[in-house]
Amino acid sequence: MGITDSVLKHRRKMMETQAKLTAEKAAQYAAQNERLEQRVRVLERIVTDKGIVVAEEIESLRDKPLN
């Protein structure tokens, strides 16, 4: 195996590693985005539901874990 083959093999491995890291990061962003969307839906419901006591709803949300 020549130097060129070694360099290409190394670059391919680096690209594969980078692709895996990028995929993991994308999955993390997707999960975070889902959590934020859920929180926005709850906040929209609080704002639009006039029968709910806003302070109590906010306090109950603070007690829930973010994950």
N, C-alpha and C positions, 0 to 999 in steps of 0.2 A: 504494500500500500504506500503510495507516494504522499508527499506533503499536501498536495492538492486534495487528495481523498480525505486525509486527516482533517484538514481545515473544513471541508464541506461537511464531514460527519459531525464535527464539533458545532458548526453553525446550525445544522439541522437539529441537533440536540438542544441547543440554546433556544431555538425557535419553538420547539415542542414544549419546553419548560415555560417559556413566556406565554404560550397559548393556554397552558393549564392555569397559570396564575391569573391571566386575563379572564378566563371562564369562572374561576373561583370568585374574583372580584365582582364580576357581573352578577353572580348568584347572590352575593352579599348585598349589592345595591338593590337587586330585585326584592329581597326580603325586607330591607329597610324601607323601600318604597311602599311595599304592602302594609307595613306597620303604620307608616305615616298616612296612607290613604284611609286606613281604619280609624285612626284618630281624627282625621278631618271629617269623616262621616259622622262620628259621634258628636263632634263639635257642631256640625251643621244641624244635627237632630236637636241638640240642646238649644241652639239659637232659634230654630223654627217651631219647636214644641212649646207653646205658651203655658201649658199646664205643669211644666216641670220647674221645680225650684232649682235655679241655676247653681247656686252655691253648693247645694247638696250633691248635685250631679258631678260637679268639678271635684269635690272632695272624694267622691267614690272612685273617680278615675285615677286620682293620685295614689290610691291604695293598690291598684292593679299593677302587676309587673309589666314592663314594656315588651317583653318577649312573648 
